Amino acid sequence: MNKYYYDFHIHSCLSPCGDDDMTPNNIAGMCTLAGLNVAALTDHNTSKNCPAFFAAAKKNGIIPIAGMELTTSEDIHIVCLFPELEAALEFDLFVEGQRSMKFPNRPDIYGEQLILNGDDEPIGKEEFFLPAATDIMVDDVPRLVTEHGGICYPAHVDRQANGIISTLGTLPDIKGFNCAEFHDSEKEEEYKKDFPLLREKRILVSSDAHYLWDIRDKAAFLEIDDEPYSGKKVTEELFKLLKSSKI
């Protein structure tokens, strides 16, 4: 068993709220400087920059995870992670068809939504505003993500904006949410006291980085059985861990 320092919630420049400097190579390089071993790219309602992130991570010695921050119909943010890049891209296509409000992005207001290649070169733009709510209800997310081979859990439960607790006023007992994400680890005990269901979940702490300086130095980690070592082995064991309800 070895410690793997992680950040499972990072936005690239494809998210309109993400800084233009949040390119796949810059993110991977900053993760290396921060001492992270595993990192997930989780743009709003899309995984289209994950292929470039995988290429950048390989060059920087980071184990990449393909992901997405899904916005439910209730305007709740859910982190979705996939063990295979192909599965994330298939889910991306599914979510694209579930966007409830397809209105053009306003780069002058929200920022660009750039799709990049492995060399950080623009290869396209997402024309529709990505963070808008989808037609997917929060209760349905675990089933849909599982059908695509992934896992999911509520994002930043300790935040007011788009957090499941602040939005619903409680933490519902939804089957398939075996984890919960905190942005501020110091709030964990307070929230566990007020919402006992959190005591049954694996708590993950991630940055929700939108700027390079948001990516934190290594702190949160998971202990993973990585023998015989390979990046694929680590990813497989990581997802076994996250799928388990055992803490």
GUTORKOL-904446 format. One record per residue: residue in three letters; x, y negated, z negated of N, C-alpha, C in turn. Coordinates in nm, 2 decimals. Example, Ala and Ser with C-alpha at 12.3 -4.5 7.8 and 13.67 -1.06 7.14 Angstrom:
BEGIN
TIKE type     nu     nv     nw    cau    cav    caw     cu     cv     cw
TIKE  ALA   1.32   0.57  -0.78   1.23   0.45  -0.78   1.32   0.33  -0.78
TIKE  SER   1.28   0.22  -0.71   1.37   0.11  -0.71   1.29   0.00  -0.79
// end
This chain:
BEGIN
TIKE type     nu     nv     nw    cau    cav    caw     cu     cv     cw
TIKE  MET   0.08   0.12   0.00   0.00   0.00   0.00   0.09  -0.12   0.00
TIKE  ASN   0.06  -0.22   0.08   0.13  -0.35   0.09   0.03  -0.46   0.09
TIKE  LYS   0.08  -0.58   0.04   0.00  -0.70   0.04   0.00  -0.76   0.18
TIKE  TYR  -0.12  -0.79   0.23  -0.13  -0.86   0.36  -0.20  -1.00   0.33
TIKE  TYR  -0.13  -1.10   0.35  -0.19  -1.24   0.33  -0.27  -1.28   0.45
TIKE  TYR  -0.39  -1.33   0.43  -0.48  -1.35   0.54  -0.55  -1.49   0.54
TIKE  ASP  -0.60  -1.52   0.66  -0.70  -1.63   0.67  -0.79  -1.58   0.78
TIKE  PHE  -0.92  -1.56   0.74  -1.02  -1.50   0.84  -1.11  -1.61   0.89
TIKE  HIS  -1.08  -1.74   0.88  -1.17  -1.84   0.92  -1.09  -1.96   0.97
TIKE  ILE  -1.06  -1.96   1.10  -0.98  -2.06   1.16  -1.05  -2.10   1.30
TIKE  HIS  -1.06  -2.23   1.32  -1.12  -2.28   1.44  -1.01  -2.33   1.54
TIKE  SER  -1.03  -2.31   1.67  -0.94  -2.36   1.77  -1.01  -2.49   1.83
TIKE  CYS  -0.94  -2.54   1.93  -0.99  -2.66   2.00  -1.11  -2.63   2.08
TIKE  LEU  -1.16  -2.50   2.09  -1.28  -2.47   2.15  -1.40  -2.52   2.07
TIKE  SER  -1.38  -2.52   1.94  -1.49  -2.57   1.85  -1.48  -2.73   1.86
TIKE  PRO  -1.59  -2.79   1.89  -1.58  -2.94   1.91  -1.53  -3.01   1.79
TIKE  CYS  -1.55  -2.96   1.67  -1.50  -3.02   1.55  -1.35  -2.98   1.52
TIKE  GLY  -1.30  -2.89   1.60  -1.16  -2.85   1.59  -1.07  -2.95   1.66
TIKE  ASP  -0.95  -2.99   1.60  -0.86  -3.08   1.66  -0.80  -3.03   1.79
TIKE  ASP  -0.77  -3.12   1.88  -0.71  -3.07   2.01  -0.58  -3.00   1.99
TIKE  ASP  -0.51  -3.03   1.87  -0.38  -2.96   1.85  -0.40  -2.81   1.80
TIKE  MET  -0.53  -2.78   1.78  -0.56  -2.64   1.73  -0.56  -2.55   1.85
TIKE  THR  -0.45  -2.53   1.92  -0.43  -2.44   2.03  -0.39  -2.30   1.97
TIKE  PRO  -0.41  -2.20   2.05  -0.38  -2.06   2.00  -0.23  -2.05   1.96
TIKE  ASN  -0.14  -2.11   2.03   0.00  -2.10   1.99   0.03  -2.18   1.87
TIKE  ASN  -0.03  -2.30   1.86   0.00  -2.38   1.74  -0.06  -2.31   1.62
TIKE  ILE  -0.18  -2.26   1.63  -0.24  -2.19   1.52  -0.15  -2.07   1.47
TIKE  ALA  -0.11  -1.99   1.57  -0.03  -1.87   1.54   0.10  -1.91   1.47
TIKE  GLY   0.17  -2.02   1.53   0.29  -2.07   1.47   0.27  -2.12   1.33
TIKE  MET   0.16  -2.19   1.30   0.14  -2.24   1.17   0.11  -2.13   1.07
TIKE  CYS   0.04  -2.03   1.12   0.01  -1.91   1.03   0.14  -1.85   0.99
TIKE  THR   0.24  -1.84   1.08   0.37  -1.78   1.05   0.44  -1.87   0.95
TIKE  LEU   0.44  -2.00   0.97   0.50  -2.09   0.87   0.44  -2.08   0.74
TIKE  ALA   0.31  -2.05   0.73   0.23  -2.04   0.61   0.26  -1.91   0.54
TIKE  GLY   0.32  -1.82   0.61   0.35  -1.69   0.55   0.24  -1.59   0.56
TIKE  LEU   0.14  -1.61   0.65   0.03  -1.52   0.67   0.07  -1.40   0.75
TIKE  ASN   0.00  -1.29   0.73   0.03  -1.17   0.81  -0.09  -1.14   0.90
TIKE  VAL  -0.21  -1.18   0.86  -0.33  -1.15   0.94  -0.41  -1.28   0.95
TIKE  ALA  -0.46  -1.31   1.07  -0.54  -1.43   1.09  -0.65  -1.40   1.19
TIKE  ALA  -0.77  -1.46   1.17  -0.88  -1.45   1.26  -0.92  -1.58   1.32
TIKE  LEU  -0.95  -1.58   1.45  -1.00  -1.70   1.51  -1.15  -1.69   1.52
TIKE  THR  -1.22  -1.79   1.46  -1.36  -1.79   1.44  -1.42  -1.92   1.49
TIKE  ASP  -1.43  -1.94   1.62  -1.49  -2.06   1.67  -1.64  -2.06   1.66
TIKE  HIS  -1.71  -2.17   1.67  -1.85  -2.18   1.65  -1.92  -2.11   1.77
TIKE  ASN  -1.99  -2.00   1.74  -2.08  -1.93   1.84  -2.01  -1.88   1.96
TIKE  THR  -1.87  -1.86   1.95  -1.80  -1.82   2.07  -1.67  -1.75   2.03
TIKE  SER  -1.62  -1.66   2.12  -1.50  -1.59   2.10  -1.40  -1.61   2.22
TIKE  LYS  -1.43  -1.71   2.30  -1.37  -1.72   2.43  -1.22  -1.76   2.42
TIKE  ASN  -1.17  -1.81   2.31  -1.03  -1.84   2.29  -0.95  -1.73   2.22
TIKE  CYS  -1.03  -1.62   2.19  -0.96  -1.51   2.12  -0.86  -1.44   2.21
TIKE  PRO  -0.88  -1.42   2.34  -0.77  -1.36   2.42  -0.64  -1.43   2.42
TIKE  ALA  -0.65  -1.57   2.43  -0.53  -1.65   2.42  -0.47  -1.64   2.28
TIKE  PHE  -0.55  -1.63   2.18  -0.50  -1.62   2.04  -0.43  -1.49   2.02
TIKE  PHE  -0.48  -1.38   2.08  -0.41  -1.25   2.07  -0.27  -1.26   2.13
TIKE  ALA  -0.26  -1.32   2.25  -0.13  -1.34   2.31  -0.04  -1.42   2.23
TIKE  ALA  -0.09  -1.53   2.17   0.00  -1.62   2.09   0.04  -1.54   1.96
TIKE  ALA  -0.05  -1.47   1.90  -0.02  -1.40   1.78   0.09  -1.29   1.80
TIKE  LYS   0.09  -1.23   1.91   0.19  -1.13   1.94   0.33  -1.19   1.95
TIKE  LYS   0.33  -1.31   2.00   0.46  -1.38   2.01   0.51  -1.43   1.87
TIKE  ASN   0.42  -1.44   1.78   0.46  -1.50   1.65   0.45  -1.40   1.53
TIKE  GLY   0.43  -1.27   1.57   0.43  -1.17   1.47   0.31  -1.16   1.37
TIKE  ILE   0.20  -1.22   1.42   0.08  -1.22   1.34  -0.02  -1.12   1.39
TIKE  ILE  -0.08  -1.04   1.30  -0.19  -0.95   1.34  -0.31  -1.03   1.36
TIKE  PRO  -0.36  -1.03   1.49  -0.48  -1.11   1.52  -0.61  -1.04   1.50
TIKE  ILE  -0.71  -1.11   1.46  -0.85  -1.05   1.45  -0.94  -1.14   1.53
TIKE  ALA  -1.02  -1.08   1.62  -1.11  -1.16   1.70  -1.24  -1.18   1.62
TIKE  GLY  -1.29  -1.30   1.62  -1.40  -1.34   1.54  -1.49  -1.45   1.60
TIKE  MET  -1.58  -1.49   1.52  -1.68  -1.60   1.55  -1.74  -1.65   1.42
TIKE  GLU  -1.77  -1.77   1.42  -1.86  -1.83   1.31  -2.00  -1.85   1.37
TIKE  LEU  -2.09  -1.76   1.34  -2.22  -1.76   1.40  -2.31  -1.86   1.32
TIKE  THR  -2.39  -1.94   1.39  -2.49  -2.02   1.33  -2.63  -1.96   1.35
TIKE  THR  -2.69  -1.92   1.24  -2.82  -1.86   1.24  -2.93  -1.96   1.27
TIKE  SER  -3.05  -1.91   1.29  -3.16  -1.99   1.32  -3.20  -2.08   1.20
TIKE  GLU  -3.15  -2.04   1.08  -3.17  -2.12   0.96  -3.06  -2.22   0.94
TIKE  ASP  -2.97  -2.22   1.03  -2.85  -2.31   1.03  -2.75  -2.27   0.92
TIKE  ILE  -2.74  -2.14   0.90  -2.64  -2.08   0.81  -2.52  -2.03   0.88
TIKE  HIS  -2.41  -2.05   0.83  -2.29  -2.00   0.90  -2.25  -1.86   0.85
TIKE  ILE  -2.22  -1.77   0.94  -2.18  -1.64   0.91  -2.05  -1.60   0.98
TIKE  VAL  -1.95  -1.55   0.91  -1.83  -1.51   0.97  -1.85  -1.37   1.03
TIKE  CYS  -1.82  -1.35   1.16  -1.83  -1.22   1.22  -1.69  -1.18   1.27
TIKE  LEU  -1.64  -1.06   1.24  -1.51  -1.01   1.27  -1.52  -0.88   1.34
TIKE  PHE  -1.43  -0.86   1.44  -1.43  -0.74   1.52  -1.30  -0.67   1.53
TIKE  PRO  -1.29  -0.54   1.52  -1.16  -0.47   1.52  -1.10  -0.47   1.66
TIKE  GLU  -1.18  -0.49   1.76  -1.13  -0.48   1.90  -1.17  -0.62   1.97
TIKE  LEU  -1.08  -0.67   2.05  -1.10  -0.79   2.12  -1.22  -0.78   2.22
TIKE  GLU  -1.23  -0.66   2.28  -1.33  -0.64   2.38  -1.47  -0.64   2.31
TIKE  ALA  -1.48  -0.59   2.19  -1.61  -0.59   2.12  -1.65  -0.74   2.09
TIKE  ALA  -1.55  -0.82   2.05  -1.58  -0.96   2.02  -1.63  -1.03   2.15
TIKE  LEU  -1.57  -1.00   2.26  -1.61  -1.07   2.38  -1.75  -1.02   2.43
TIKE  GLU  -1.79  -0.90   2.40  -1.92  -0.85   2.43  -2.02  -0.92   2.34
TIKE  PHE  -1.99  -0.94   2.21  -2.08  -1.01   2.12  -2.09  -1.15   2.16
TIKE  ASP  -1.98  -1.21   2.21  -1.98  -1.35   2.27  -2.09  -1.36   2.37
TIKE  LEU  -2.09  -1.27   2.47  -2.19  -1.28   2.57  -2.33  -1.26   2.52
TIKE  PHE  -2.35  -1.18   2.42  -2.48  -1.16   2.36  -2.53  -1.29   2.29
TIKE  VAL  -2.44  -1.35   2.21  -2.47  -1.47   2.14  -2.50  -1.59   2.24
TIKE  GLU  -2.43  -1.59   2.35  -2.45  -1.69   2.45  -2.59  -1.69   2.50
TIKE  GLY  -2.65  -1.58   2.51  -2.79  -1.57   2.55  -2.89  -1.60   2.44
TIKE  GLN  -2.84  -1.61   2.32  -2.93  -1.64   2.20  -2.93  -1.78   2.15
TIKE  ARG  -2.86  -1.87   2.22  -2.85  -2.00   2.17  -2.99  -2.07   2.20
TIKE  SER  -3.04  -2.13   2.09  -3.17  -2.18   2.09  -3.18  -2.32   2.16
TIKE  MET  -3.07  -2.39   2.15  -3.07  -2.53   2.20  -2.95  -2.55   2.29
TIKE  LYS  -2.97  -2.54   2.42  -2.86  -2.55   2.51  -2.86  -2.70   2.56
TIKE  PHE  -2.79  -2.78   2.49  -2.78  -2.92   2.54  -2.63  -2.95   2.56
TIKE  PRO  -2.60  -3.04   2.66  -2.47  -3.07   2.70  -2.39  -3.13   2.58
TIKE  ASN  -2.26  -3.08   2.57  -2.17  -3.14   2.47  -2.14  -3.28   2.51
TIKE  ARG  -2.12  -3.37   2.41  -2.07  -3.50   2.43  -1.93  -3.52   2.38
TIKE  PRO  -1.83  -3.50   2.46  -1.69  -3.50   2.42  -1.66  -3.64   2.35
TIKE  ASP  -1.72  -3.75   2.39  -1.69  -3.87   2.34  -1.74  -3.88   2.19
TIKE  ILE  -1.83  -3.80   2.15  -1.88  -3.80   2.02  -1.83  -3.68   1.94
TIKE  TYR  -1.84  -3.56   2.00  -1.81  -3.44   1.92  -1.67  -3.38   1.95
TIKE  GLY  -1.61  -3.42   2.06  -1.48  -3.37   2.10  -1.49  -3.26   2.21
TIKE  GLU  -1.38  -3.24   2.27  -1.38  -3.14   2.38  -1.40  -3.00   2.33
TIKE  GLN  -1.44  -2.91   2.42  -1.45  -2.77   2.39  -1.37  -2.69   2.49
TIKE  LEU  -1.24  -2.68   2.46  -1.14  -2.63   2.56  -1.12  -2.48   2.55
TIKE  ILE  -1.13  -2.41   2.66  -1.09  -2.27   2.67  -0.95  -2.27   2.73
TIKE  LEU  -0.85  -2.20   2.66  -0.71  -2.20   2.69  -0.66  -2.06   2.73
TIKE  ASN  -0.55  -2.05   2.80  -0.49  -1.92   2.82  -0.37  -1.90   2.72
TIKE  GLY  -0.30  -1.80   2.73  -0.20  -1.76   2.64  -0.08  -1.86   2.63
TIKE  ASP  -0.07  -1.95   2.72   0.03  -2.06   2.72  -0.03  -2.19   2.68
TIKE  ASP  -0.15  -2.19   2.62  -0.22  -2.31   2.58  -0.25  -2.41   2.69
TIKE  GLU  -0.27  -2.35   2.81  -0.31  -2.43   2.93  -0.46  -2.42   2.94
TIKE  PRO  -0.53  -2.53   2.97  -0.68  -2.53   2.98  -0.72  -2.45   3.11
TIKE  ILE  -0.81  -2.36   3.09  -0.86  -2.28   3.20  -1.01  -2.30   3.21
TIKE  GLY  -1.07  -2.38   3.13  -1.21  -2.41   3.13  -1.26  -2.49   3.02
TIKE  LYS  -1.39  -2.53   3.02  -1.45  -2.60   2.92  -1.59  -2.54   2.89
TIKE  GLU  -1.63  -2.54   2.77  -1.77  -2.50   2.74  -1.85  -2.62   2.75
TIKE  GLU  -1.95  -2.62   2.84  -2.03  -2.74   2.87  -2.14  -2.77   2.76
TIKE  PHE  -2.19  -2.66   2.70  -2.30  -2.68   2.61  -2.24  -2.69   2.46
TIKE  PHE  -2.31  -2.77   2.38  -2.26  -2.79   2.24  -2.27  -2.66   2.17
TIKE  LEU  -2.15  -2.61   2.12  -2.14  -2.48   2.06  -2.20  -2.46   1.92
TIKE  PRO  -2.19  -2.56   1.83  -2.24  -2.53   1.69  -2.39  -2.52   1.67
TIKE  ALA  -2.46  -2.55   1.78  -2.61  -2.55   1.76  -2.66  -2.42   1.71
TIKE  ALA  -2.77  -2.42   1.64  -2.82  -2.29   1.59  -2.87  -2.20   1.70
TIKE  THR  -2.85  -2.07   1.67  -2.90  -1.97   1.76  -3.04  -1.93   1.72
TIKE  ASP  -3.09  -1.83   1.80  -3.22  -1.78   1.77  -3.21  -1.66   1.67
TIKE  ILE  -3.10  -1.63   1.62  -3.07  -1.51   1.54  -3.10  -1.54   1.39
TIKE  MET  -3.19  -1.47   1.33  -3.22  -1.49   1.19  -3.11  -1.43   1.10
TIKE  VAL  -3.09  -1.49   0.99  -2.98  -1.44   0.90  -3.00  -1.29   0.86
TIKE  ASP  -3.12  -1.24   0.84  -3.14  -1.11   0.81  -3.10  -1.01   0.92
TIKE  ASP  -3.10  -1.06   1.04  -3.07  -0.97   1.16  -2.92  -0.96   1.19
TIKE  VAL  -2.84  -1.05   1.14  -2.70  -1.06   1.18  -2.63  -0.93   1.15
TIKE  PRO  -2.64  -0.87   1.03  -2.56  -0.75   1.00  -2.59  -0.64   1.10
TIKE  ARG  -2.71  -0.62   1.13  -2.75  -0.51   1.23  -2.69  -0.54   1.37
TIKE  LEU  -2.70  -0.66   1.41  -2.65  -0.70   1.55  -2.50  -0.69   1.55
TIKE  VAL  -2.43  -0.74   1.45  -2.29  -0.73   1.45  -2.24  -0.59   1.44
TIKE  THR  -2.30  -0.51   1.36  -2.27  -0.37   1.35  -2.29  -0.29   1.48
TIKE  GLU  -2.39  -0.33   1.55  -2.42  -0.27   1.68  -2.30  -0.30   1.78
TIKE  HIS  -2.23  -0.41   1.76  -2.12  -0.44   1.84  -1.99  -0.40   1.78
TIKE  GLY  -1.99  -0.32   1.67  -1.87  -0.27   1.61  -1.80  -0.35   1.51
TIKE  GLY  -1.86  -0.46   1.47  -1.80  -0.56   1.38  -1.85  -0.56   1.24
TIKE  ILE  -1.80  -0.65   1.16  -1.85  -0.67   1.02  -1.88  -0.82   1.01
TIKE  CYS  -1.97  -0.86   0.91  -2.00  -1.00   0.89  -2.03  -1.03   0.75
TIKE  TYR  -2.02  -1.15   0.71  -2.05  -1.20   0.58  -2.08  -1.35   0.58
TIKE  PRO  -2.15  -1.40   0.47  -2.17  -1.54   0.47  -2.04  -1.62   0.45
TIKE  ALA  -2.04  -1.73   0.53  -1.92  -1.82   0.52  -1.94  -1.92   0.41
TIKE  HIS  -1.83  -1.97   0.36  -1.82  -2.08   0.25  -1.95  -2.09   0.17
TIKE  VAL  -1.97  -1.98   0.09  -2.09  -1.98   0.01  -2.09  -2.10  -0.10
TIKE  ASP  -1.97  -2.15  -0.12  -1.96  -2.26  -0.22  -1.97  -2.40  -0.16
TIKE  ARG  -2.01  -2.41  -0.04  -2.02  -2.54   0.02  -2.17  -2.57   0.04
TIKE  GLN  -2.20  -2.70   0.05  -2.34  -2.75   0.07  -2.38  -2.74   0.21
TIKE  ALA  -2.29  -2.78   0.30  -2.32  -2.78   0.45  -2.31  -2.63   0.50
TIKE  ASN  -2.43  -2.59   0.55  -2.44  -2.46   0.62  -2.40  -2.34   0.54
TIKE  GLY  -2.40  -2.35   0.41  -2.38  -2.23   0.32  -2.51  -2.16   0.29
TIKE  ILE  -2.51  -2.03   0.28  -2.63  -1.96   0.26  -2.70  -1.99   0.13
TIKE  ILE  -2.62  -2.02   0.03  -2.68  -2.05  -0.10  -2.75  -2.19  -0.10
TIKE  SER  -2.68  -2.29  -0.05  -2.73  -2.42  -0.05  -2.85  -2.43   0.05
TIKE  THR  -2.85  -2.36   0.15  -2.96  -2.36   0.25  -3.08  -2.29   0.20
TIKE  LEU  -3.07  -2.18   0.14  -3.18  -2.10   0.10  -3.22  -2.12  -0.05
TIKE  GLY  -3.12  -2.18  -0.13  -3.15  -2.20  -0.27  -3.12  -2.07  -0.35
TIKE  THR  -3.07  -1.97  -0.29  -3.04  -1.85  -0.36  -2.95  -1.76  -0.27
TIKE  LEU  -2.90  -1.65  -0.32  -2.82  -1.56  -0.24  -2.91  -1.43  -0.22
TIKE  PRO  -2.97  -1.42  -0.10  -3.06  -1.30  -0.08  -2.98  -1.17  -0.07
TIKE  ASP  -3.04  -1.07  -0.11  -2.98  -0.93  -0.10  -3.00  -0.87   0.04
TIKE  ILE  -2.91  -0.91   0.13  -2.92  -0.86   0.27  -2.83  -0.75   0.29
TIKE  LYS  -2.88  -0.63   0.33  -2.80  -0.52   0.35  -2.70  -0.54   0.46
TIKE  GLY  -2.57  -0.51   0.44  -2.47  -0.53   0.54  -2.38  -0.64   0.51
TIKE  PHE  -2.41  -0.73   0.41  -2.32  -0.83   0.37  -2.25  -0.78   0.25
TIKE  ASN  -2.14  -0.71   0.27  -2.06  -0.65   0.16  -1.95  -0.75   0.11
TIKE  CYS  -1.93  -0.86   0.18  -1.83  -0.96   0.14  -1.90  -1.09   0.13
TIKE  ALA  -1.83  -1.19   0.07  -1.88  -1.33   0.07  -1.75  -1.41   0.08
TIKE  GLU  -1.76  -1.52   0.15  -1.64  -1.61   0.16  -1.65  -1.73   0.08
TIKE  PHE  -1.54  -1.76   0.01  -1.53  -1.89  -0.07  -1.43  -1.98   0.01
TIKE  HIS  -1.45  -2.11   0.00  -1.36  -2.20   0.05  -1.26  -2.24  -0.06
TIKE  ASP  -1.32  -2.26  -0.18  -1.24  -2.29  -0.30  -1.25  -2.18  -0.40
TIKE  SER  -1.14  -2.11  -0.42  -1.14  -2.00  -0.51  -1.17  -2.03  -0.65
TIKE  GLU  -1.14  -2.16  -0.69  -1.17  -2.20  -0.83  -1.32  -2.20  -0.86
TIKE  LYS  -1.40  -2.20  -0.76  -1.55  -2.20  -0.79  -1.61  -2.06  -0.80
TIKE  GLU  -1.52  -1.96  -0.79  -1.57  -1.82  -0.78  -1.65  -1.78  -0.91
TIKE  GLU  -1.59  -1.80  -1.02  -1.65  -1.76  -1.15  -1.78  -1.83  -1.18
TIKE  GLU  -1.78  -1.96  -1.15  -1.90  -2.04  -1.16  -2.02  -1.98  -1.08
TIKE  TYR  -1.99  -1.95  -0.96  -2.09  -1.90  -0.87  -2.13  -1.76  -0.90
TIKE  LYS  -2.04  -1.68  -0.95  -2.08  -1.54  -0.99  -2.17  -1.55  -1.12
TIKE  LYS  -2.15  -1.65  -1.20  -2.24  -1.66  -1.32  -2.38  -1.70  -1.27
TIKE  ASP  -2.39  -1.79  -1.18  -2.52  -1.84  -1.13  -2.59  -1.75  -1.04
TIKE  PHE  -2.51  -1.67  -0.96  -2.56  -1.58  -0.86  -2.49  -1.44  -0.88
TIKE  PRO  -2.55  -1.36  -0.97  -2.49  -1.23  -1.01  -2.46  -1.14  -0.89
TIKE  LEU  -2.54  -1.15  -0.79  -2.52  -1.06  -0.67  -2.38  -1.07  -0.62
TIKE  LEU  -2.32  -1.19  -0.63  -2.18  -1.20  -0.59  -2.08  -1.11  -0.65
TIKE  ARG  -2.12  -1.06  -0.77  -2.03  -0.98  -0.85  -2.01  -0.84  -0.78
TIKE  GLU  -2.11  -0.81  -0.69  -2.11  -0.68  -0.63  -2.04  -0.69  -0.49
TIKE  LYS  -1.99  -0.81  -0.45  -1.93  -0.82  -0.32  -1.78  -0.85  -0.33
TIKE  ARG  -1.72  -0.81  -0.22  -1.57  -0.84  -0.21  -1.56  -0.99  -0.18
TIKE  ILE  -1.49  -1.06  -0.26  -1.47  -1.20  -0.23  -1.35  -1.23  -0.15
TIKE  LEU  -1.37  -1.30  -0.04  -1.26  -1.34   0.05  -1.25  -1.50   0.04
TIKE  VAL  -1.13  -1.54   0.05  -1.10  -1.69   0.05  -1.03  -1.73   0.17
TIKE  SER  -1.09  -1.82   0.25  -1.03  -1.86   0.38  -1.04  -2.01   0.39
TIKE  SER  -0.97  -2.07   0.49  -0.95  -2.21   0.49  -1.06  -2.29   0.57
TIKE  ASP  -1.13  -2.22   0.67  -1.22  -2.29   0.76  -1.14  -2.40   0.82
TIKE  ALA  -1.02  -2.37   0.87  -0.93  -2.48   0.92  -0.98  -2.53   1.05
TIKE  HIS  -0.98  -2.67   1.06  -1.01  -2.74   1.18  -0.89  -2.82   1.23
TIKE  TYR  -0.79  -2.84   1.14  -0.67  -2.91   1.17  -0.55  -2.81   1.13
TIKE  LEU  -0.44  -2.83   1.19  -0.33  -2.75   1.16  -0.29  -2.75   1.01
TIKE  TRP  -0.30  -2.87   0.95  -0.26  -2.88   0.81  -0.37  -2.82   0.72
TIKE  ASP  -0.48  -2.78   0.77  -0.58  -2.71   0.69  -0.54  -2.57   0.66
TIKE  ILE  -0.45  -2.51   0.74  -0.41  -2.37   0.73  -0.32  -2.37   0.60
TIKE  ARG  -0.36  -2.29   0.50  -0.30  -2.29   0.37  -0.18  -2.19   0.37
TIKE  ASP  -0.09  -2.23   0.28   0.02  -2.13   0.25  -0.04  -2.01   0.19
TIKE  LYS   0.03  -1.90   0.21  -0.02  -1.77   0.17  -0.06  -1.77   0.02
TIKE  ALA  -0.18  -1.72   0.00  -0.24  -1.71  -0.14  -0.33  -1.58  -0.15
TIKE  ALA  -0.43  -1.58  -0.06  -0.53  -1.47  -0.06  -0.47  -1.35   0.01
TIKE  PHE  -0.49  -1.24  -0.05  -0.43  -1.12   0.02  -0.52  -1.00  -0.01
TIKE  LEU  -0.50  -0.89   0.07  -0.57  -0.76   0.06  -0.46  -0.66   0.06
TIKE  GLU  -0.47  -0.56  -0.02  -0.37  -0.45  -0.03  -0.42  -0.34   0.07
TIKE  ILE  -0.33  -0.31   0.17  -0.37  -0.22   0.28  -0.27  -0.11   0.29
TIKE  ASP  -0.32   0.01   0.31  -0.24   0.13   0.34  -0.19   0.12   0.48
TIKE  ASP  -0.07   0.09   0.50  -0.02   0.07   0.64   0.09   0.17   0.69
TIKE  GLU   0.09   0.29   0.63   0.18   0.39   0.67   0.11   0.50   0.75
TIKE  PRO   0.17   0.54   0.87   0.29   0.49   0.93   0.25   0.35   1.00
TIKE  TYR   0.34   0.25   0.99   0.30   0.12   1.02   0.28   0.10   1.17
TIKE  SER   0.17   0.02   1.20   0.15  -0.03   1.33   0.04  -0.14   1.31
TIKE  GLY   0.04  -0.24   1.40  -0.07  -0.34   1.39  -0.20  -0.28   1.40
TIKE  LYS  -0.22  -0.18   1.48  -0.35  -0.11   1.50  -0.39  -0.04   1.37
TIKE  LYS  -0.29   0.02   1.30  -0.32   0.09   1.18  -0.37  -0.01   1.07
TIKE  VAL  -0.30  -0.13   1.06  -0.34  -0.23   0.97  -0.48  -0.28   0.99
TIKE  THR  -0.51  -0.30   1.12  -0.64  -0.35   1.16  -0.75  -0.25   1.12
TIKE  GLU  -0.72  -0.12   1.15  -0.82  -0.01   1.12  -0.85  -0.01   0.97
TIKE  GLU  -0.74  -0.01   0.89  -0.75   0.00   0.75  -0.82  -0.12   0.69
TIKE  LEU  -0.79  -0.24   0.75  -0.85  -0.36   0.71  -1.00  -0.36   0.72
TIKE  PHE  -1.05  -0.31   0.83  -1.20  -0.30   0.86  -1.26  -0.19   0.77
TIKE  LYS  -1.19  -0.09   0.74  -1.25   0.01   0.65  -1.27  -0.05   0.51
TIKE  LEU  -1.17  -0.14   0.47  -1.18  -0.21   0.34  -1.30  -0.30   0.34
TIKE  LEU  -1.31  -0.38   0.45  -1.42  -0.48   0.45  -1.56  -0.42   0.47
TIKE  LYS  -1.57  -0.31   0.53  -1.70  -0.24   0.54  -1.74  -0.17   0.42
TIKE  SER  -1.65  -0.15   0.33  -1.68  -0.08   0.20  -1.74  -0.17   0.10
TIKE  SER  -1.84  -0.13   0.03  -1.90  -0.21  -0.07  -1.83  -0.20  -0.20
TIKE  LYS  -1.73  -0.11  -0.21  -1.65  -0.09  -0.33  -1.55  -0.20  -0.34
TIKE  ILE  -1.54  -0.26  -0.45  -1.45  -0.37  -0.48  -1.32  -0.32  -0.54
// end
